[in-house]
Amino acid sequence: VPLNMLILGSSLTEGAAFGVLPFSVTAKVAATRLFLQPTITFIVVQLLRPHLMLHLDLARRNAIWFVVLTVSSTPTANNIQAIAQLGRHSSTPLSSMVFAQYFCAPLLMTLSLMTFLAASPSPAIPGIADGNILAVNVM
């Protein structure tokens, strides 16, 4: 188990201290990190996609763009928690924000990833793109 996971877990042993910061601040940080940032990154990728990495085949380009989009939609790394403690700053507000992001991540990250995959161009399937549909016998 990485040390930063132990630090995050120890700071959340008594639960997230949502009273340290107003709930609206925590919600805005989570919404910005899990919704606004992926949306902006998606728009930038859609604008750059037709102009960059054209020498690569479509499957590789899609994989690279998907990694870029996935990184933008993940919650804040818990490394920030370790950095705050090493700098002798209060990590309680950070642990609450990280907790809120991890709480919202299953829904918002799934929606982001589904959107990213649905918007990526599909490579042509041999036999279908040129009109020659092959019959497949499934038993």
C-alpha positions as CSV (number, residue, x, y, z in Angstrom):
1,V,0.0,0.0,0.0
2,P,1.5,3.3,-1.0
3,L,2.3,5.6,1.9
4,N,0.1,8.4,0.6
5,M,-2.9,6.1,0.8
6,L,-2.1,5.4,4.5
7,I,-1.8,9.2,5.1
8,L,-5.2,9.8,3.4
9,G,-6.8,7.0,5.4
10,S,-5.5,8.2,8.7
11,S,-6.8,11.7,8.0
12,L,-10.2,10.3,7.3
13,T,-10.4,7.9,10.3
14,E,-13.0,10.2,12.0
15,G,-14.9,10.8,8.7
16,A,-14.7,13.7,6.4
17,A,-14.7,17.0,8.3
18,F,-17.2,18.9,6.1
19,G,-17.6,21.5,8.8
20,V,-14.1,22.9,8.3
21,L,-15.1,24.5,4.9
22,P,-18.6,25.4,3.8
23,F,-20.2,22.6,1.9
24,S,-20.7,24.9,-1.1
25,V,-16.9,25.2,-1.4
26,T,-16.3,21.5,-1.3
27,A,-19.1,20.9,-3.8
28,K,-17.7,23.5,-6.2
29,V,-14.2,22.0,-6.0
30,A,-15.6,18.5,-6.7
31,A,-17.8,19.8,-9.6
32,T,-14.9,21.8,-11.1
33,R,-12.5,18.8,-10.9
34,L,-15.0,16.1,-12.0
35,F,-17.2,18.0,-14.4
36,L,-15.8,21.3,-15.6
37,Q,-12.2,20.2,-16.2
38,P,-13.2,17.1,-18.2
39,T,-15.7,19.2,-20.2
40,I,-13.0,21.7,-21.1
41,T,-10.5,19.0,-21.9
42,F,-13.0,17.3,-24.1
43,I,-13.7,20.5,-26.1
44,V,-9.9,21.1,-26.5
45,V,-9.4,17.5,-27.6
46,Q,-12.2,17.7,-30.1
47,L,-10.7,20.8,-31.6
48,L,-7.2,19.4,-31.7
49,R,-8.0,15.8,-32.9
50,P,-8.2,16.6,-36.6
51,H,-4.9,18.4,-36.6
52,L,-2.5,16.3,-34.4
53,M,-0.9,12.9,-34.6
54,L,-2.3,12.3,-38.1
55,H,0.7,10.0,-38.9
56,L,-0.7,7.4,-36.4
57,D,-3.5,5.0,-37.2
58,L,-6.9,5.8,-35.8
59,A,-6.8,3.2,-33.1
60,R,-3.6,4.5,-31.6
61,R,-4.8,8.1,-31.8
62,N,-8.0,7.2,-30.0
63,A,-6.0,5.4,-27.3
64,I,-3.8,8.5,-26.8
65,W,-6.7,10.9,-26.7
66,F,-8.6,8.6,-24.3
67,V,-5.7,8.6,-21.9
68,V,-5.6,12.4,-22.0
69,L,-9.3,12.6,-21.3
70,T,-9.2,10.0,-18.6
71,V,-6.5,11.8,-16.7
72,S,-8.6,15.0,-16.8
73,S,-11.6,13.2,-15.3
74,T,-10.1,11.5,-12.3
75,P,-10.3,12.9,-8.8
76,T,-7.5,14.9,-7.2
77,A,-4.6,12.7,-6.4
78,N,-4.2,11.9,-2.8
79,N,-0.5,12.9,-3.1
80,I,-1.7,16.4,-2.3
81,Q,-2.6,15.1,1.2
82,A,1.0,13.9,1.8
83,I,2.4,17.2,0.5
84,A,0.2,19.2,2.9
85,Q,1.3,17.1,5.9
86,L,5.0,17.3,4.9
87,G,4.6,21.1,4.6
88,R,3.1,21.1,8.1
89,H,-0.3,22.5,6.9
90,S,-3.7,21.4,8.0
91,S,-4.7,18.5,5.8
92,T,-8.3,18.3,7.1
93,P,-9.9,20.6,4.4
94,L,-8.0,18.7,1.8
95,S,-9.1,15.3,3.1
96,S,-12.7,16.5,3.0
97,M,-12.3,17.6,-0.6
98,V,-10.6,14.4,-1.7
99,F,-13.3,12.4,0.1
100,A,-16.1,14.4,-1.7
101,Q,-14.4,13.8,-5.0
102,Y,-14.0,10.1,-4.5
103,F,-17.7,10.0,-3.3
104,C,-18.9,11.6,-6.6
105,A,-16.3,9.9,-8.9
106,P,-18.2,6.6,-9.7
107,L,-21.1,8.5,-11.3
108,L,-19.3,11.5,-12.8
109,M,-16.3,9.6,-14.0
110,T,-18.4,6.9,-15.6
111,L,-20.5,9.5,-17.4
112,S,-17.3,11.3,-18.6
113,L,-15.7,8.0,-19.9
114,M,-18.9,7.0,-21.7
115,T,-19.0,10.4,-23.4
116,F,-15.4,10.2,-24.4
117,L,-15.8,6.7,-25.8
118,A,-19.0,7.6,-27.7
119,A,-17.4,10.7,-29.3
120,S,-14.2,8.9,-30.5
121,P,-14.3,8.1,-34.2
122,S,-14.6,4.4,-34.9
123,P,-12.2,2.7,-37.2
124,A,-13.7,1.1,-40.3
125,I,-14.6,-2.5,-40.0
126,P,-13.4,-4.5,-43.0
127,G,-16.3,-5.9,-45.0
128,I,-18.8,-3.5,-43.6
129,A,-17.4,-0.1,-44.7
130,D,-17.3,-1.2,-48.4
131,G,-20.7,-2.7,-48.4
132,N,-19.7,-6.4,-48.2
133,I,-21.5,-7.6,-45.2
134,L,-20.3,-11.0,-44.2
135,A,-22.9,-13.4,-42.8
136,V,-21.9,-14.9,-39.5
137,N,-23.5,-18.1,-38.3
138,V,-23.9,-18.2,-34.6
139,M,-25.0,-21.5,-33.1
